[in-house]
Amino acid sequence: MDRDVADLASFLSARLDDDDAAVRVEGQGEGAMARRVLADVAAKRGILGLAEGQQRNADAEDFMVHGPAMVMLAALKPVLRHLATAYVDHPDFDPEWDPNEPDERFNVSSRN
């Protein structure tokens, strides 16, 4: 299991719960803006669902399941990081989630 993806997904899920509740609790559940916010929350939950499914598949013993899941998680991690930046001011936001932080695995000089 990729701990970073799991932590990002957990953080984002909680923030989406907050966003959903804010629209519904404040009596703003009606109108175009509320529908847009709720649609945005649903779309982001769809991305989280993809990541969570790939997290489960990454733990599979069958390489034909595990391998593609690891590739998909590597592709989804920057997406989740970008989504998390909307909540950069939240106290639980981890600065290491900055999507512009370099990843040492892709540093050519670190391979030598």
Phi and psi in degrees as GROMACS dihedral restraints (atoms count N, CA, C in turn):
[ dihedral_restraints ]
;  ai    aj    ak    al  type     phi  dphi    fc
    3     4     5     6     1   -82.3    20    10
    4     5     6     7     1   107.4    20    10
    6     7     8     9     1   -60.4    20    10
    7     8     9    10     1   -38.9    20    10
    9    10    11    12     1   -63.0    20    10
   10    11    12    13     1   -44.1    20    10
   12    13    14    15     1   -65.4    20    10
   13    14    15    16     1   -42.3    20    10
   15    16    17    18     1   -62.3    20    10
   16    17    18    19     1   -43.3    20    10
   18    19    20    21     1   -65.7    20    10
   19    20    21    22     1   -42.9    20    10
   21    22    23    24     1   -61.1    20    10
   22    23    24    25     1   -45.7    20    10
   24    25    26    27     1   -62.9    20    10
   25    26    27    28     1   -40.7    20    10
   27    28    29    30     1   -64.5    20    10
   28    29    30    31     1   -45.4    20    10
   30    31    32    33     1   -60.7    20    10
   31    32    33    34     1   -48.4    20    10
   33    34    35    36     1   -64.8    20    10
   34    35    36    37     1   -39.9    20    10
   36    37    38    39     1   -60.7    20    10
   37    38    39    40     1   -42.4    20    10
   39    40    41    42     1   -65.9    20    10
   40    41    42    43     1   -39.6    20    10
   42    43    44    45     1   -67.9    20    10
   43    44    45    46     1   -37.8    20    10
   45    46    47    48     1   -66.8    20    10
   46    47    48    49     1   -37.0    20    10
   48    49    50    51     1   -59.5    20    10
   49    50    51    52     1   -42.5    20    10
   51    52    53    54     1   -61.2    20    10
   52    53    54    55     1   -46.3    20    10
   54    55    56    57     1   -62.4    20    10
   55    56    57    58     1   -44.7    20    10
   57    58    59    60     1   -60.9    20    10
   58    59    60    61     1   -46.7    20    10
   60    61    62    63     1   -64.7    20    10
   61    62    63    64     1   -39.1    20    10
   63    64    65    66     1   -60.9    20    10
   64    65    66    67     1   -42.4    20    10
   66    67    68    69     1   -67.0    20    10
   67    68    69    70     1   -43.2    20    10
   69    70    71    72     1   -76.0    20    10
   70    71    72    73     1   -41.1    20    10
   72    73    74    75     1   -71.9    20    10
   73    74    75    76     1   -37.5    20    10
   75    76    77    78     1   -77.1    20    10
   76    77    78    79     1     9.1    20    10
   78    79    80    81     1    71.0    20    10
   79    80    81    82     1    16.8    20    10
   81    82    83    84     1   -99.4    20    10
   82    83    84    85     1    17.6    20    10
   84    85    86    87     1   -68.7    20    10
   85    86    87    88     1    -3.4    20    10
   87    88    89    90     1  -111.8    20    10
   88    89    90    91     1   159.9    20    10
   90    91    92    93     1    98.1    20    10
   91    92    93    94     1   165.7    20    10
   93    94    95    96     1   -63.5    20    10
   94    95    96    97     1   -42.2    20    10
   96    97    98    99     1   -65.7    20    10
   97    98    99   100     1   -42.4    20    10
   99   100   101   102     1   -62.8    20    10
  100   101   102   103     1   -42.1    20    10
  102   103   104   105     1   -63.2    20    10
  103   104   105   106     1   -38.6    20    10
  105   106   107   108     1   -65.6    20    10
  106   107   108   109     1   -44.1    20    10
  108   109   110   111     1   -62.6    20    10
  109   110   111   112     1   -44.2    20    10
  111   112   113   114     1   -66.3    20    10
  112   113   114   115     1   -36.1    20    10
  114   115   116   117     1   -67.3    20    10
  115   116   117   118     1   -38.1    20    10
  117   118   119   120     1   -63.7    20    10
  118   119   120   121     1   -44.4    20    10
  120   121   122   123     1   -60.4    20    10
  121   122   123   124     1   -44.8    20    10
  123   124   125   126     1   -63.1    20    10
  124   125   126   127     1   -40.9    20    10
  126   127   128   129     1   -63.6    20    10
  127   128   129   130     1   -43.5    20    10
  129   130   131   132     1   -67.7    20    10
  130   131   132   133     1   -34.4    20    10
  132   133   134   135     1   -64.4    20    10
  133   134   135   136     1   -33.4    20    10
  135   136   137   138     1   -62.9    20    10
  136   137   138   139     1   -42.4    20    10
  138   139   140   141     1   -64.4    20    10
  139   140   141   142     1   -42.4    20    10
  141   142   143   144     1   -61.8    20    10
  142   143   144   145     1   -38.6    20    10
  144   145   146   147     1   -61.4    20    10
  145   146   147   148     1   -40.0    20    10
  147   148   149   150     1   -60.8    20    10
  148   149   150   151     1   -46.3    20    10
  150   151   152   153     1   -63.7    20    10
  151   152   153   154     1   -42.8    20    10
  153   154   155   156     1   -65.4    20    10
  154   155   156   157     1   -38.4    20    10
  156   157   158   159     1   -64.1    20    10
  157   158   159   160     1   -41.3    20    10
  159   160   161   162     1   -70.2    20    10
  160   161   162   163     1   -31.3    20    10
  162   163   164   165     1   -60.9    20    10
  163   164   165   166     1   -45.1    20    10
  165   166   167   168     1   -63.1    20    10
  166   167   168   169     1   -43.9    20    10
  168   169   170   171     1   -66.6    20    10
  169   170   171   172     1   -29.5    20    10
  171   172   173   174     1   -65.8    20    10
  172   173   174   175     1   -21.9    20    10
  174   175   176   177     1   -87.6    20    10
  175   176   177   178     1    -2.3    20    10
  177   178   179   180     1   -68.5    20    10
  178   179   180   181     1   147.5    20    10
  180   181   182   183     1   -78.5    20    10
  181   182   183   184     1   -26.6    20    10
  183   184   185   186     1   -73.9    20    10
  184   185   186   187     1   117.7    20    10
  186   187   188   189     1   -61.3    20    10
  187   188   189   190     1   -29.1    20    10
  189   190   191   192     1   -69.5    20    10
  190   191   192   193     1   -14.5    20    10
  192   193   194   195     1  -101.1    20    10
  193   194   195   196     1   -46.7    20    10
  195   196   197   198     1   -63.1    20    10
  196   197   198   199     1   -49.0    20    10
  198   199   200   201     1   -58.2    20    10
  199   200   201   202     1   -55.8    20    10
  201   202   203   204     1   -61.0    20    10
  202   203   204   205     1   -34.2    20    10
  204   205   206   207     1   -63.9    20    10
  205   206   207   208     1   -39.7    20    10
  207   208   209   210     1   -64.9    20    10
  208   209   210   211     1   -38.9    20    10
  210   211   212   213     1   -65.1    20    10
  211   212   213   214     1   -44.7    20    10
  213   214   215   216     1   -62.9    20    10
  214   215   216   217     1   -40.8    20    10
  216   217   218   219     1   -63.5    20    10
  217   218   219   220     1   -39.4    20    10
  219   220   221   222     1   -62.3    20    10
  220   221   222   223     1   -35.2    20    10
  222   223   224   225     1   -76.5    20    10
  223   224   225   226     1   -33.3    20    10
  225   226   227   228     1   -79.0    20    10
  226   227   228   229     1   -27.1    20    10
  228   229   230   231     1   -56.8    20    10
  229   230   231   232     1   -47.0    20    10
  231   232   233   234     1   -64.5    20    10
  232   233   234   235     1   -32.6    20    10
  234   235   236   237     1   -63.1    20    10
  235   236   237   238     1   -47.3    20    10
  237   238   239   240     1   -62.7    20    10
  238   239   240   241     1   -38.6    20    10
  240   241   242   243     1   -62.1    20    10
  241   242   243   244     1   -42.7    20    10
  243   244   245   246     1   -64.4    20    10
  244   245   246   247     1   -41.5    20    10
  246   247   248   249     1   -62.3    20    10
  247   248   249   250     1   -37.9    20    10
  249   250   251   252     1   -67.4    20    10
  250   251   252   253     1   -25.4    20    10
  252   253   254   255     1   -64.0    20    10
  253   254   255   256     1   -17.7    20    10
  255   256   257   258     1   -65.5    20    10
  256   257   258   259     1   -17.9    20    10
  258   259   260   261     1  -117.0    20    10
  259   260   261   262     1    28.6    20    10
  261   262   263   264     1   -58.0    20    10
  262   263   264   265     1   -27.0    20    10
  264   265   266   267     1   -84.0    20    10
  265   266   267   268     1    -4.1    20    10
  267   268   269   270     1   -73.5    20    10
  268   269   270   271     1   139.4    20    10
  270   271   272   273     1   -62.2    20    10
  271   272   273   274     1   -22.0    20    10
  273   274   275   276     1   -89.1    20    10
  274   275   276   277     1    -2.4    20    10
  276   277   278   279     1   -67.7    20    10
  277   278   279   280     1   130.5    20    10
  279   280   281   282     1   -95.5    20    10
  280   281   282   283     1   119.9    20    10
  282   283   284   285     1   -56.9    20    10
  283   284   285   286     1   -21.9    20    10
  285   286   287   288     1   -69.1    20    10
  286   287   288   289     1   -11.7    20    10
  288   289   290   291     1   -81.8    20    10
  289   290   291   292     1     0.8    20    10
  291   292   293   294     1   -53.7    20    10
  292   293   294   295     1   121.1    20    10
  294   295   296   297     1   -68.9    20    10
  295   296   297   298     1   -12.0    20    10
  297   298   299   300     1   -96.7    20    10
  298   299   300   301     1     2.5    20    10
  300   301   302   303     1   -69.1    20    10
  301   302   303   304     1   133.4    20    10
  303   304   305   306     1   -67.7    20    10
  304   305   306   307     1   146.7    20    10
  306   307   308   309     1  -104.1    20    10
  307   308   309   310     1   117.5    20    10
  309   310   311   312     1   -58.7    20    10
  310   311   312   313     1   -25.5    20    10
  312   313   314   315     1   -62.2    20    10
  313   314   315   316     1   -23.2    20    10
  315   316   317   318     1  -103.7    20    10
  316   317   318   319     1     8.2    20    10
  318   319   320   321     1   -84.5    20    10
  319   320   321   322     1   115.6    20    10
  321   322   323   324     1   -60.1    20    10
  322   323   324   325     1   -39.3    20    10
  324   325   326   327     1   -68.5    20    10
  325   326   327   328     1   -23.0    20    10
  327   328   329   330     1   -77.1    20    10
  328   329   330   331     1   -11.2    20    10
  330   331   332   333     1   -85.3    20    10
  331   332   333   334     1   -16.7    20    10
